[in-house]
């Protein structure tokens, strides 16, 4: 991991870091050769022409698929999980729907033009 990304990850020492590492492991498990860089101030995982990002927020970790349409199905199925126009804002107390998140990651990485 490059120094800039490591500094971002290390910038918090509370429970958000554990959630971040869990989400990062999910991404890297699917795309182990992903390049990790800072884009728009957050770690961004780039592979196969697409990308996803992770960032901290006060109550947890935000997931960025860099495309709002990827989130439409997720929003409908998981209304209790906070979403923004182009983010999923996971709280520390949220149960992560791994299958649904993997689907979004795959679409964002492998079909980035399908936004």
Secondary structure by P-SEA (a helix, b strand, c coil): ccaaaaaaaaccccaaaaaaaaaaaaaaaacccbbbbbcccccccccccccccccccccbbbbbccccccaaaaaaacccccccccccccccccccaaaaaaaaaaaaacccccc
